[in-house]
């Protein structure tokens, strides 16, 4: 083989390596961002609504001086924020 053949073969090898690296590690896509945004939203919404519903039920079954609904609504927001924070940390890695 000549030097020119060696250079073209190494150039082909480099290009193939870059193409494989691009396939193995795709960059972030806008659709992935929308999916993450939706997952974080549901991570906050589900515990918040669940806490509110449980609070409404507890207000009827076991009334107290404080409102179970407001307490568990706030608790659901806090739990949802921790879950969302975990998702954001996971996506950042």
ABEGO torsion letter per residue (X at the ends): XBAAAAAAAAAAAAAAAAAAAAAABBBBBAAAAAAAAAAAAAAAAAAAAAAAAAAAAAAAABBBABBAAAAAAAAAAAAAAAAAAAAAAAAAX
